[in-house]
């Protein structure tokens, strides 16, 4: 199962960005960013915003997961 919050936290670290940077960019509190990290799922609008900020298609994790479980239509 995908834990999108953990993936976001990992990507933030990989890019050398801080929680403070993400709070400024999202215009929210630090506690809200830490709540995002704890969530296995996120609202699509928030996920889109984070994807744009970090320049990572986090939706791809879901489409990759879906393709594993959907048989080819041949």
C-alpha positions as CSV (number, residue, x, y, z in Angstrom):
1,X,0.0,0.0,0.0
2,X,1.2,3.5,-0.8
3,X,1.8,5.9,2.1
4,X,1.9,9.2,0.2
5,X,2.9,11.3,3.2
6,X,6.1,9.2,3.7
7,X,6.9,9.6,0.0
8,X,6.5,13.4,0.2
9,X,8.7,13.5,3.3
10,X,11.4,11.5,1.5
11,X,11.3,13.6,-1.6
12,X,11.5,16.8,0.5
13,X,14.6,15.4,2.1
14,X,16.1,14.2,-1.2
15,X,15.7,17.7,-2.6
16,X,17.4,19.2,0.5
17,X,14.3,21.3,1.3
18,X,13.1,22.0,4.7
19,X,9.7,21.7,6.4
20,X,9.9,25.5,6.9
21,X,10.2,25.9,3.1
22,X,7.2,23.7,2.5
23,X,5.1,25.6,5.1
24,X,5.9,28.9,3.3
25,X,5.1,27.5,-0.1
26,X,1.8,25.9,1.0
27,X,1.0,28.8,3.2
28,X,0.2,26.6,6.2
29,X,1.6,25.8,9.7
30,X,4.4,23.4,10.4
31,X,1.9,21.1,12.2
32,X,-0.1,20.8,9.0
33,X,3.0,19.8,7.1
34,X,3.8,17.2,9.7
35,X,0.2,16.0,9.4
36,X,0.7,15.6,5.7
37,X,3.7,13.4,6.4
38,X,1.6,11.1,8.7
39,X,-1.2,10.6,6.2
40,X,-1.3,7.5,4.0
41,X,-3.7,9.4,1.6
42,X,-4.2,13.0,0.7
43,X,-6.9,15.2,-0.9
44,X,-6.1,15.5,-4.6
45,X,-5.9,19.3,-4.5
46,X,-3.2,19.2,-1.8
47,X,-1.4,16.4,-3.7
48,X,-1.4,18.4,-6.9
49,X,-0.1,21.5,-5.0
50,X,2.7,19.4,-3.4
51,X,3.5,17.8,-6.8
52,X,3.9,21.2,-8.4
53,X,6.1,22.5,-5.6
54,X,8.4,19.6,-5.6
55,X,8.2,19.0,-9.3
56,X,7.3,15.3,-8.8
57,X,4.2,13.5,-10.1
58,X,3.0,11.9,-6.9
59,X,-0.1,10.7,-8.7
60,X,2.2,8.3,-10.6
61,X,2.5,6.2,-7.5
62,X,-1.2,5.5,-7.7
63,X,-1.3,4.9,-11.4
64,X,1.6,2.5,-11.1
65,X,-0.3,0.7,-8.3
66,X,-3.4,0.6,-10.4
67,X,-1.6,-0.8,-13.4
68,X,-0.4,-3.7,-11.2
69,X,-4.0,-4.7,-10.5
70,X,-5.8,-4.0,-13.7
71,X,-5.4,-6.6,-16.5
72,X,-4.6,-5.5,-20.0
73,X,-7.6,-5.0,-22.2
74,X,-6.6,-7.4,-24.9
